[in-house]
């Protein structure tokens, strides 16, 4: 008989758990008497079960004592006669202990699975944020390269916008790319608009004075470099920036004309 193969078959665990038939129990018991290795393995399994049971069982001593009495057949709190624990009762007890261990193991597995799932979700969120940051960095790099090419292009018309009236300390600059029909507005010299107000950019014809809205700068406060790309298909002669109510105005509010600049003829 191959002792190691017999031990590794799992039958001894079933014996300790009380899951074998009476005949199989007798066979295992007989082998335990003949083979010290098998006996030692059964003792090791029993010790492991008891250790795990102690780790997962309630700590209340009265609860434990009551559970043991109930399992061993004692009734009530009165004194009872000592009864011998037959092999059947011992197997029943170890089976109950193994069940507790299996239940605790299942609970631990469920908790581990929940933790793992939570960690996966956190990792997915972090990955999504990282991908967004990478995309933003890529876009910022492309924008920076575009701006550098605009600043170095002699075909780009550069128009300074000076502060007007009560806003003489403000300033801005327009880089007009006529070929691509767009302007780049450098609005670093403008203060942050009050709540409920936005800056509106105007393309102007001077004779007669005809303003055409190029739109509002809704993200002024959140844009870090304060450089905005704006479409402009107009034959502009000048550019101006006014402060308007949120949503913009049909015509510029001249008393809130912050900056104005005339394009070179």
VOVO-613397 format. One line per 5 residues: number of its first residue (from 1); their letters; for each residue x, y, z of N, C-alpha, C. Coordinates in nm, 3 decimals. Atoms other than C-alpha are relative to their C-alpha. Example, Ala and Ser with C-alpha at 12.3 -4.5 7.8 and 13.67 -1.06 7.14 Angstrom:
% residues 2
1 = as = 0.089:-0.119:0.000:1.230:-0.450:0.780:0.090:0.120:0.000  -0.082:-0.119:-0.006:1.367:-0.106:0.714:-0.077:0.109:0.073
This chain:
% residues 265
1 = xxxxx = 0.084:-0.120:0.000:0.000:0.000:0.000:0.088:0.126:0.000  -0.075:-0.126:0.008:0.132:0.344:-0.098:-0.060:0.097:0.103  0.050:-0.083:-0.109:0.094:0.541:0.227:-0.018:0.145:-0.044  0.007:-0.141:0.043:0.169:0.880:0.069:-0.118:0.024:-0.093  0.112:-0.015:0.093:-0.083:0.827:-0.211:-0.132:-0.007:0.076
6 = xxxxx = 0.122:0.012:-0.079:-0.345:0.725:0.046:-0.028:0.129:0.079  0.015:-0.124:-0.075:-0.278:1.035:0.256:-0.045:0.114:-0.091  0.031:-0.109:0.094:-0.295:1.263:-0.049:-0.135:-0.017:-0.067  0.128:0.025:0.067:-0.622:1.106:-0.167:-0.114:0.085:0.056  0.104:-0.082:-0.061:-0.823:1.326:0.072:-0.097:-0.077:0.087
11 = xxxxx = 0.095:0.081:-0.078:-0.998:1.037:0.246:0.013:0.029:0.150  -0.018:-0.028:-0.142:-0.846:1.132:0.582:-0.074:0.128:0.040  0.077:-0.122:-0.027:-0.999:1.482:0.559:-0.149:-0.031:0.012  0.141:0.041:-0.006:-1.336:1.321:0.488:-0.028:-0.077:0.128  0.016:0.075:-0.125:-1.281:1.092:0.786:-0.015:0.096:0.117
16 = xxxxx = 0.007:-0.097:-0.108:-1.216:1.388:1.015:-0.130:0.079:-0.006  0.124:-0.078:0.018:-1.516:1.572:0.870:-0.125:-0.084:0.024  0.116:0.085:-0.025:-1.742:1.272:0.935:-0.084:-0.025:-0.123  0.075:0.014:0.124:-1.836:1.231:0.572:0.010:-0.140:-0.061  -0.013:0.137:0.053:-1.749:0.860:0.529:-0.109:-0.091:0.057
21 = xxxxx = 0.096:0.100:-0.050:-1.972:0.559:0.569:0.061:-0.072:0.119  -0.050:0.075:-0.117:-1.944:0.338:0.877:0.110:-0.097:-0.041  -0.100:0.096:0.045:-1.752:0.079:0.677:0.132:0.069:-0.031  -0.121:-0.075:0.033:-1.509:0.337:0.544:0.067:0.054:0.125  -0.057:-0.045:-0.127:-1.465:0.480:0.894:0.078:-0.111:0.069
26 = xxxxx = -0.067:0.114:-0.064:-1.375:0.133:1.024:0.131:-0.033:-0.071  -0.122:0.030:0.076:-1.123:0.084:0.743:0.110:0.101:0.034  -0.098:-0.103:-0.034:-0.954:0.416:0.816:0.052:-0.021:0.142  -0.040:0.020:-0.140:-0.953:0.343:1.189:0.098:-0.116:0.012  -0.089:0.116:-0.003:-0.790:0.006:1.128:0.138:0.035:-0.053
31 = xxxxx = -0.128:-0.041:0.056:-0.520:0.162:0.911:0.076:0.091:0.095  -0.064:-0.087:-0.098:-0.456:0.421:1.181:0.074:-0.082:0.105  -0.062:0.085:-0.103:-0.375:0.140:1.426:0.128:-0.066:-0.051  -0.113:0.072:0.057:-0.129:-0.018:1.185:0.111:0.093:-0.051  -0.097:-0.090:0.065:0.038:0.286:1.030:0.012:0.131:0.078
36 = xxxxx = -0.019:-0.124:-0.077:0.179:0.561:1.254:-0.010:0.126:-0.088  0.006:-0.116:0.088:0.205:0.791:0.951:-0.144:0.045:-0.023  0.141:-0.033:0.021:-0.169:0.773:0.888:-0.060:0.058:0.127  0.049:-0.049:-0.128:-0.244:0.822:1.258:0.045:0.145:0.022  -0.052:-0.135:-0.020:-0.017:1.130:1.271:-0.069:0.100:-0.093
41 = xxxxx = 0.067:-0.089:0.094:-0.183:1.277:0.959:-0.140:0.034:0.048  0.134:-0.025:-0.053:-0.528:1.237:1.115:0.006:0.097:0.117  -0.016:-0.092:-0.113:-0.405:1.407:1.433:0.031:0.142:-0.049  -0.032:-0.133:0.056:-0.260:1.692:1.224:-0.125:0.067:-0.058  0.123:-0.056:0.059:-0.588:1.737:1.035:-0.095:0.044:0.111
46 = xxxxx = 0.088:-0.034:-0.110:-0.785:1.732:1.359:0.047:0.128:0.071  -0.054:-0.118:-0.066:-0.551:1.992:1.516:-0.026:0.126:-0.084  0.025:-0.115:0.088:-0.588:2.218:1.212:-0.146:0.043:0.005  0.143:-0.030:-0.007:-0.967:2.192:1.226:-0.035:0.072:0.130  0.028:-0.060:-0.130:-0.975:2.272:1.596:0.057:0.142:0.007
51 = xxxxx = -0.062:-0.132:-0.001:-0.737:2.566:1.549:-0.082:0.101:-0.080  0.080:-0.090:0.084:-0.943:2.715:1.268:-0.137:0.025:0.062  0.129:-0.017:-0.066:-1.264:2.654:1.458:0.010:0.100:0.113  -0.018:-0.094:-0.111:-1.125:2.840:1.758:0.015:0.143:-0.051  -0.021:-0.134:0.055:-1.029:3.130:1.534:-0.129:0.063:-0.050
56 = xxxxx = 0.124:-0.053:0.058:-1.377:3.163:1.383:-0.119:-0.010:0.093  0.114:0.019:-0.090:-1.596:3.060:1.674:-0.022:0.122:0.087  0.027:-0.112:-0.091:-1.765:3.315:1.907:0.089:-0.007:0.122  -0.091:-0.006:-0.114:-1.549:3.430:2.199:-0.073:-0.011:0.134  0.077:0.007:-0.123:-1.830:3.420:2.455:0.010:-0.141:0.058
61 = xxxxx = -0.022:0.133:-0.059:-1.744:3.137:2.694:-0.131:-0.073:0.027  0.129:0.064:-0.026:-2.102:3.072:2.796:-0.062:-0.055:-0.127  0.054:0.045:0.128:-2.204:3.050:2.430:0.071:-0.127:-0.045  -0.078:0.117:0.041:-1.921:2.803:2.360:-0.040:-0.121:0.083  0.034:0.111:-0.088:-2.006:2.590:2.664:-0.138:-0.055:-0.035
66 = xxxxx = 0.135:0.044:0.036:-2.375:2.582:2.570:0.001:-0.077:-0.131  -0.006:0.068:0.129:-2.289:2.485:2.212:0.060:-0.139:0.013  -0.062:0.131:-0.019:-2.062:2.203:2.327:-0.096:-0.097:0.068  0.098:0.086:-0.069:-2.326:2.071:2.569:-0.109:-0.047:-0.095  0.106:0.035:0.093:-2.587:2.084:2.298:0.048:-0.105:-0.100
71 = xxxxx = -0.055:0.093:0.097:-2.361:1.904:2.052:0.020:-0.138:0.059  -0.028:0.128:-0.064:-2.270:1.633:2.304:-0.123:-0.064:0.064  0.122:0.063:-0.045:-2.631:1.572:2.403:-0.046:0.040:0.137  0.045:-0.046:-0.131:-2.658:1.755:2.737:-0.124:0.084:-0.014  0.123:-0.078:0.002:-2.996:1.913:2.817:-0.011:0.082:0.127
76 = xxxxx = 0.021:-0.087:-0.116:-3.064:2.211:3.042:0.128:0.038:0.067  -0.116:-0.045:-0.076:-2.835:2.364:3.300:0.028:-0.086:0.122  -0.018:0.085:-0.120:-2.872:2.093:3.567:0.115:-0.095:-0.020  -0.110:0.097:0.006:-2.599:1.848:3.651:-0.046:-0.123:-0.074  0.033:0.120:0.077:-2.593:1.550:3.420:0.109:-0.102:0.018
81 = xxxxx = -0.099:0.106:-0.009:-2.419:1.221:3.414:0.100:0.012:-0.113  -0.103:0.002:0.103:-2.095:1.189:3.228:-0.027:-0.116:-0.092  0.023:0.109:0.097:-2.149:0.991:2.912:0.126:-0.015:-0.082  -0.118:0.025:0.081:-1.878:0.834:2.706:-0.023:0.050:-0.141  0.008:-0.050:0.137:-1.806:0.989:2.370:0.040:-0.112:-0.093
86 = xxxxx = -0.028:0.108:0.094:-1.834:0.717:2.115:0.067:0.057:-0.122  -0.065:-0.044:0.122:-1.651:0.726:1.790:-0.099:0.073:-0.089  0.101:-0.065:0.083:-1.977:0.823:1.619:-0.018:0.146:0.043  0.016:-0.138:-0.049:-2.018:1.129:1.847:0.122:0.085:-0.033  -0.122:-0.073:0.032:-1.656:1.228:1.789:0.002:0.040:-0.147
91 = xxxxx = 0.006:-0.029:0.144:-1.702:1.208:1.413:-0.103:0.108:-0.027  0.104:-0.103:0.017:-2.022:1.412:1.440:0.051:0.135:0.040  -0.054:-0.127:-0.047:-1.844:1.680:1.639:0.102:0.057:-0.098  -0.100:-0.049:0.095:-1.551:1.700:1.398:-0.065:0.042:-0.130  0.073:-0.041:0.120:-1.797:1.715:1.109:-0.059:0.138:0.017
96 = xxxxx = 0.057:-0.134:-0.030:-1.970:2.011:1.276:0.110:0.105:-0.003  -0.112:-0.094:-0.003:-1.632:2.176:1.334:0.048:0.030:-0.141  -0.043:-0.022:0.138:-1.533:2.123:0.972:-0.098:0.087:-0.075  0.102:-0.083:0.065:-1.862:2.277:0.860:0.019:0.146:0.036  -0.024:-0.137:-0.044:-1.790:2.586:1.068:0.120:0.058:-0.073
101 = xxxxx = -0.119:-0.046:0.069:-1.444:2.608:0.914:-0.029:0.029:-0.146  0.035:-0.021:0.141:-1.585:2.568:0.563:-0.082:0.126:-0.017  0.083:-0.120:0.008:-1.844:2.840:0.630:0.085:0.125:0.017  -0.089:-0.114:-0.021:-1.576:3.073:0.764:0.087:0.024:-0.123  -0.081:-0.013:0.122:-1.362:2.999:0.460:-0.078:0.062:-0.113
106 = xxxxx = 0.085:-0.057:0.105:-1.653:3.077:0.230:-0.021:0.150:0.022  0.017:-0.141:-0.032:-1.716:3.408:0.410:0.126:0.079:-0.031  -0.128:-0.066:0.030:-1.347:3.496:0.382:0.018:0.016:-0.150  -0.013:-0.005:0.145:-1.353:3.412:0.010:-0.089:0.108:-0.059  0.092:-0.103:0.049:-1.659:3.634:-0.047:0.056:0.139:0.030
111 = xxxxx = -0.058:-0.130:-0.035:-1.493:3.922:0.140:0.119:0.034:-0.087  -0.115:-0.022:0.086:-1.174:3.876:-0.058:-0.042:0.036:-0.141  0.050:-0.028:0.134:-1.372:3.872:-0.382:-0.054:0.143:-0.011  0.053:-0.137:-0.002:-1.551:4.195:-0.285:0.113:0.101:0.000  -0.115:-0.090:-0.005:-1.220:4.360:-0.197:0.071:0.005:-0.134
116 = xxxxx = -0.067:0.007:0.130:-1.066:4.241:-0.523:-0.078:0.078:-0.104  0.084:-0.072:0.096:-1.362:4.375:-0.723:0.012:0.151:0.021  -0.015:-0.143:-0.031:-1.334:4.710:-0.544:0.135:0.052:-0.049  -0.132:-0.041:0.045:-0.961:4.723:-0.619:0.005:0.012:-0.152  0.004:-0.005:0.146:-1.030:4.648:-0.986:-0.069:0.127:-0.047
121 = xxxxx = 0.073:-0.121:0.038:-1.284:4.931:-1.004:0.086:0.125:0.023  -0.088:-0.114:-0.027:-1.038:5.172:-0.841:0.110:0.009:-0.106  -0.105:0.002:0.103:-0.768:5.061:-1.086:-0.053:0.050:-0.134  0.060:-0.045:0.125:-1.006:5.118:-1.378:-0.018:0.151:-0.001  0.018:-0.145:-0.010:-1.087:5.469:-1.255:0.134:0.071:-0.015
126 = xxxxx = -0.133:-0.061:0.009:-0.717:5.549:-1.212:0.052:-0.006:-0.144  -0.044:0.014:0.139:-0.647:5.415:-1.561:-0.071:0.102:-0.089  0.076:-0.096:0.079:-0.926:5.630:-1.707:0.052:0.142:0.021  -0.054:-0.133:-0.030:-0.790:5.938:-1.529:0.137:0.020:-0.065  -0.133:-0.009:0.060:-0.439:5.861:-1.649:-0.011:0.020:-0.150
131 = xxxxx = 0.020:-0.015:0.144:-0.562:5.821:-2.007:-0.046:0.142:-0.034  0.046:-0.138:0.021:-0.742:6.156:-1.977:0.116:0.098:0.013  -0.115:-0.088:-0.020:-0.427:6.323:-1.843:0.097:-0.009:-0.118  -0.088:0.017:0.116:-0.223:6.175:-2.127:-0.058:0.071:-0.122  0.067:-0.066:0.113:-0.479:6.295:-2.382:0.009:0.152:0.012
136 = xxxxx = -0.009:-0.145:-0.022:-0.482:6.642:-2.225:0.142:0.050:-0.027  -0.140:-0.039:0.021:-0.102:6.653:-2.227:0.032:0.002:-0.149  -0.023:0.007:0.145:-0.099:6.548:-2.592:-0.063:0.120:-0.069  0.068:-0.116:0.058:-0.354:6.816:-2.679:0.074:0.129:0.032  -0.074:-0.120:-0.039:-0.159:7.077:-2.482:0.128:0.014:-0.082
141 = xxxxx = -0.122:-0.003:0.079:0.158:6.982:-2.668:-0.029:0.044:-0.143  0.039:-0.037:0.136:-0.017:7.007:-3.004:-0.037:0.148:-0.008  0.036:-0.141:-0.004:-0.163:7.346:-2.906:0.124:0.088:0.010  -0.123:-0.078:-0.016:0.178:7.469:-2.795:0.078:0.005:-0.131  -0.071:0.004:0.128:0.335:7.358:-3.125:-0.068:0.090:-0.102
146 = xxxxx = 0.075:-0.087:0.091:0.057:7.535:-3.317:0.029:0.146:0.029  -0.025:-0.138:-0.039:0.111:7.856:-3.121:0.140:0.045:-0.039  -0.137:-0.033:0.037:0.485:7.845:-3.178:0.009:0.026:-0.150  -0.003:-0.019:0.146:0.430:7.805:-3.553:-0.068:0.131:-0.039  0.070:-0.126:0.029:0.185:8.100:-3.551:0.090:0.119:0.033
151 = xxxxx = -0.084:-0.112:-0.042:0.424:8.328:-3.361:0.119:0.020:-0.093  -0.117:-0.009:0.086:0.706:8.248:-3.603:-0.035:0.023:-0.148  0.043:-0.013:0.139:0.499:8.282:-3.921:-0.013:0.148:-0.036  0.003:-0.141:0.040:0.561:8.615:-4.097:-0.131:0.036:-0.068  0.127:-0.028:0.067:0.228:8.578:-4.278:-0.112:0.029:0.100
156 = xxxxx = 0.099:-0.025:-0.104:0.043:8.605:-3.948:0.001:0.149:0.037  0.012:-0.141:-0.037:-0.086:8.957:-3.874:-0.014:0.013:0.151  0.000:-0.019:-0.146:-0.013:9.069:-3.518:-0.061:0.136:0.032  0.075:-0.124:-0.028:-0.254:9.328:-3.378:-0.009:0.018:0.151  0.015:-0.028:-0.144:-0.211:9.473:-3.027:-0.132:0.071:0.027
161 = xxxxx = 0.126:-0.063:-0.041:-0.533:9.567:-2.849:0.027:0.078:0.129  -0.031:-0.085:-0.115:-0.489:9.860:-2.612:-0.122:0.020:0.088  0.108:-0.026:-0.093:-0.695:9.934:-2.301:-0.073:0.128:-0.032  0.083:-0.113:0.037:-0.981:10.181:-2.341:-0.067:0.061:0.125  0.074:-0.070:-0.102:-1.135:10.448:-2.112:0.037:-0.040:0.141
166 = xxxxx = -0.023:0.041:-0.139:-1.173:10.321:-1.757:0.082:-0.128:0.013  -0.072:0.128:-0.002:-0.990:10.002:-1.854:0.135:0.014:-0.071  -0.126:-0.030:0.071:-0.668:10.165:-1.977:0.113:-0.095:0.038  -0.108:0.089:-0.043:-0.456:9.918:-1.780:-0.010:-0.140:-0.062  0.016:0.133:0.061:-0.591:9.620:-1.973:0.063:-0.002:-0.139
171 = xxxxx = -0.059:0.015:0.133:-0.443:9.484:-2.295:-0.023:-0.142:-0.049  0.012:0.132:0.063:-0.462:9.190:-2.535:0.073:0.004:-0.133  -0.065:0.004:0.130:-0.314:9.081:-2.866:-0.069:-0.105:-0.087  0.062:0.091:0.096:-0.462:8.917:-3.176:0.105:-0.042:-0.102  -0.082:0.055:0.106:-0.266:8.689:-3.409:-0.096:-0.052:-0.107
176 = xxxxx = 0.101:0.028:0.101:-0.467:8.678:-3.731:0.060:-0.086:-0.113  -0.041:0.093:0.105:-0.418:8.377:-3.957:-0.106:0.006:-0.110  0.102:-0.020:0.104:-0.602:8.492:-4.271:-0.018:-0.124:-0.087  0.008:0.120:0.084:-0.521:8.176:-4.465:-0.093:-0.104:0.059  0.083:0.100:-0.067:-0.685:7.950:-4.207:-0.129:0.060:0.055
181 = xxxxx = 0.119:-0.071:-0.045:-0.953:8.212:-4.128:-0.024:-0.021:0.151  0.007:0.012:-0.146:-0.886:8.216:-3.757:0.089:0.104:0.064  -0.089:-0.084:-0.079:-0.737:8.432:-3.488:0.037:-0.074:0.127  -0.040:0.046:-0.132:-0.544:8.347:-3.174:0.001:0.124:0.089  0.012:-0.114:-0.090:-0.640:8.586:-2.896:0.078:-0.026:0.128
186 = xxxxx = -0.075:0.007:-0.125:-0.388:8.638:-2.617:-0.065:0.101:0.096  0.077:-0.086:-0.091:-0.609:8.772:-2.335:0.059:0.003:0.140  -0.065:0.004:-0.131:-0.355:8.750:-2.054:-0.014:0.133:0.074  0.007:-0.131:-0.063:-0.392:9.124:-1.991:-0.139:0.041:0.045  0.136:-0.029:-0.045:-0.763:9.102:-1.906:-0.023:-0.059:0.140
191 = xxxxx = 0.031:0.057:-0.132:-0.887:9.059:-1.548:-0.111:-0.104:-0.012  0.107:0.100:0.002:-1.118:8.773:-1.459:-0.135:0.071:0.005  0.129:-0.070:0.004:-1.475:8.877:-1.545:-0.083:-0.027:0.125  0.087:0.022:-0.116:-1.731:8.924:-1.265:-0.098:-0.114:-0.026  0.098:0.108:0.014:-1.985:8.650:-1.199:-0.119:0.048:-0.083
196 = xxxxx = 0.112:-0.034:0.086:-2.258:8.649:-1.462:0.039:0.081:-0.121  -0.049:-0.077:0.114:-2.040:8.834:-1.714:0.102:-0.083:-0.079  -0.098:0.066:0.087:-1.829:8.716:-2.009:0.062:0.103:-0.093  -0.061:-0.082:0.104:-1.586:8.871:-2.253:-0.054:-0.043:-0.136  0.046:0.028:0.136:-1.713:8.898:-2.610:0.095:0.068:-0.097
201 = xxxxx = -0.098:-0.047:0.097:-1.481:8.938:-2.907:-0.074:0.047:-0.126  0.067:-0.060:0.116:-1.576:9.159:-3.203:0.099:0.023:-0.113  -0.069:-0.041:0.122:-1.456:9.191:-3.561:-0.068:0.128:-0.049  0.059:-0.132:0.032:-1.503:9.552:-3.675:0.036:0.045:-0.141  -0.020:-0.080:0.120:-1.546:9.732:-4.005:-0.013:0.145:0.044
206 = xxxxx = -0.007:-0.136:-0.056:-1.464:10.100:-3.952:-0.086:0.103:-0.073  0.076:-0.102:0.075:-1.651:10.289:-4.227:-0.110:-0.067:-0.084  0.038:-0.047:-0.134:-1.924:10.273:-4.128:0.036:-0.107:0.104  -0.034:0.093:-0.108:-1.859:10.113:-3.790:-0.101:-0.114:0.003  0.089:0.117:0.007:-1.999:9.761:-3.820:0.063:-0.113:0.082
211 = xxxxx = -0.056:0.109:-0.081:-1.934:9.509:-3.540:-0.062:-0.136:-0.036  0.045:0.138:0.021:-1.959:9.134:-3.597:0.055:-0.085:0.115  -0.044:0.080:-0.116:-1.950:8.902:-3.297:0.079:-0.123:-0.044  -0.079:0.122:0.020:-1.680:8.635:-3.296:-0.024:-0.100:0.114  0.034:0.092:-0.108:-1.832:8.477:-2.984:0.049:0.046:0.136
216 = xxxxx = -0.037:-0.031:-0.138:-1.789:8.484:-2.609:0.109:-0.096:0.048  -0.105:0.084:-0.060:-1.499:8.349:-2.403:-0.056:-0.056:0.131  0.069:0.056:-0.117:-1.692:8.124:-2.165:0.094:-0.069:0.098  -0.093:0.075:-0.087:-1.391:7.934:-2.029:0.120:0.084:0.041  -0.112:-0.090:-0.034:-1.179:8.239:-1.948:0.061:-0.037:0.134
221 = xxxxx = -0.050:0.023:-0.136:-1.150:8.157:-1.577:0.076:-0.131:0.011  -0.061:0.133:-0.013:-1.051:7.792:-1.630:0.118:-0.021:-0.093  -0.111:0.014:0.094:-0.807:7.842:-1.917:0.126:0.058:0.064  -0.120:-0.042:-0.072:-0.454:7.862:-1.776:0.085:0.098:-0.079  -0.089:-0.088:0.076:-0.265:8.027:-2.062:-0.070:0.120:-0.061
226 = xxxxx = 0.079:-0.113:0.048:-0.549:8.263:-2.163:0.023:0.030:-0.149  -0.011:-0.013:0.145:-0.490:8.202:-2.535:-0.113:-0.080:-0.062  0.122:0.060:0.053:-0.803:8.128:-2.736:0.002:0.004:-0.152  0.011:0.007:0.146:-0.841:8.011:-3.094:-0.145:0.027:-0.039  0.136:-0.043:0.037:-1.143:8.178:-3.262:-0.009:0.008:-0.152
231 = xxxxx = 0.021:-0.008:0.146:-1.280:8.139:-3.616:-0.033:0.143:-0.040  0.028:-0.135:0.050:-1.284:8.458:-3.820:0.012:0.002:-0.153  0.002:-0.004:0.146:-1.387:8.460:-4.185:-0.026:0.142:-0.051  0.032:-0.139:0.036:-1.444:8.840:-4.185:0.122:0.073:-0.056  -0.104:-0.092:0.045:-1.247:9.106:-4.366:0.014:0.108:0.107
236 = xxxxx = -0.004:-0.087:-0.118:-1.170:9.263:-4.030:0.095:0.117:-0.021  -0.087:-0.119:-0.002:-1.030:9.614:-3.999:0.047:0.033:0.141  -0.039:-0.021:-0.141:-1.014:9.612:-3.620:-0.064:-0.111:0.083  0.054:0.099:-0.093:-1.082:9.391:-3.320:-0.022:0.069:0.135  0.028:-0.055:-0.131:-1.240:9.479:-2.987:-0.052:-0.108:0.095
241 = xxxxx = 0.050:0.093:-0.102:-1.330:9.306:-2.661:-0.084:0.080:0.098  0.088:-0.066:-0.098:-1.625:9.407:-2.443:-0.042:-0.100:0.107  0.055:0.083:-0.108:-1.770:9.276:-2.118:-0.152:0.001:-0.014  0.143:0.013:0.026:-2.123:9.145:-2.170:-0.064:-0.096:0.100  0.070:0.100:-0.083:-2.390:8.952:-1.976:0.025:-0.140:-0.054
246 = xxxxx = -0.020:0.139:0.041:-2.352:8.573:-1.984:-0.091:-0.033:-0.118  0.075:0.031:0.121:-2.462:8.446:-2.323:0.031:0.096:-0.113  -0.039:-0.095:0.103:-2.334:8.753:-2.507:-0.110:0.097:-0.038  0.093:-0.104:0.045:-2.499:9.053:-2.674:0.001:0.008:-0.153  0.008:-0.017:0.145:-2.613:9.132:-3.028:0.089:0.114:-0.048
251 = xxxxx = -0.087:-0.113:0.032:-2.421:9.459:-3.023:0.090:0.027:0.119  -0.092:-0.022:-0.111:-2.119:9.562:-2.816:-0.047:0.110:0.094  0.029:-0.101:-0.102:-2.173:9.753:-2.492:0.122:0.090:0.012  -0.119:-0.085:0.017:-1.940:10.045:-2.560:0.057:0.051:0.133  -0.054:-0.046:-0.129:-1.916:10.163:-2.197:0.084:-0.108:0.069
256 = xxxxx = -0.083:0.109:-0.054:-1.758:9.823:-2.124:0.094:-0.053:-0.107  -0.101:0.036:0.099:-1.517:9.827:-2.416:0.136:-0.003:0.070  -0.125:0.016:-0.074:-1.201:9.690:-2.256:0.122:0.028:-0.088  -0.118:-0.017:0.086:-0.957:9.673:-2.548:-0.045:0.019:-0.145  0.030:-0.025:0.142:-0.944:9.784:-2.912:0.132:0.011:-0.075
261 = xxxxx = -0.121:-0.008:0.082:-0.688:9.743:-3.190:-0.035:0.000:-0.147  0.025:-0.014:0.143:-0.680:9.839:-3.557:0.105:-0.080:-0.076  -0.091:0.077:0.083:-0.533:9.604:-3.815:0.071:0.092:-0.098  -0.077:-0.081:0.094:-0.259:9.751:-4.032:-0.056:-0.018:-0.140  0.055:0.006:0.135:-0.381:9.836:-4.381:0.103:-0.058:-0.097
